[in-house]
Amino acid sequence: MATTKGPPTAHIHPGRTSGRTSAADDRASRPVDYVWAVARIGLGFIFLWAFLDKTFGWGLATAADKAWISGGSPTTGFLKGTGENALGGFFSGLAGQGWVDWLFMLGLLGIGTALILGAGLRIAAIAGGLLMVFMWAAELPLATNPIIDEHLIYAVVLAGLALSNAGDTLGIGRMWGRTPVVRANPILK
């Protein structure tokens, strides 16, 4: 009994009628890709805004006299407020330490920039996810919900952004992914 071998098929995208994809299909963005791209850019702006406001004290979340460039500590306000929480002793002990401030601020800047540009989403998702889980843990027990708050939701969205290659739509992710350094180190995608 002879078998015929058809053309190789790639993964099937929802909404597409054929299992076969061409190079044009792989480059074409679907509506869901734009949703992920807008979520990526919006979340990137949240991280970048936090960096800018804490650095310059634009008066929304950070007063000018508490700005990082004015000698303020970007971690003190949040972490000192966790002293009575379940893990508060650990987290409040980190408040105001120079290395923690630098790590936090570089994280906000790097994560925000990567998300807005659409490059380095895997590293941004890992770093941002860890940051969000630490911030969630610092607030335990939670005031408004016993288990979940926005920090965990942000961590899940960051993972979704990285796994869906959200930087390829409305971002430089596709171009970034073709660079030799990223091809050699896919974690940098």
Secondary structure, 3 states (H helix, E strand, C coil): CCCCCCCCCCCCCCCCCCCCCCHHHHHCCCHHHHHHHHHHHHHHHHHHHHHHHHHHCCCCCCCHHHCHHHCCCCCHHHHHCCCCCCCHHHHHHHCCCHHHHHHHHHHHHHHHHHHHHCCCHHHHHHHHHHHHHHHHHHCCCCCCCCCCCHHHHHHHHHHHHHHCCHHHCCCCHHHHHCCHHHHHCHHHC
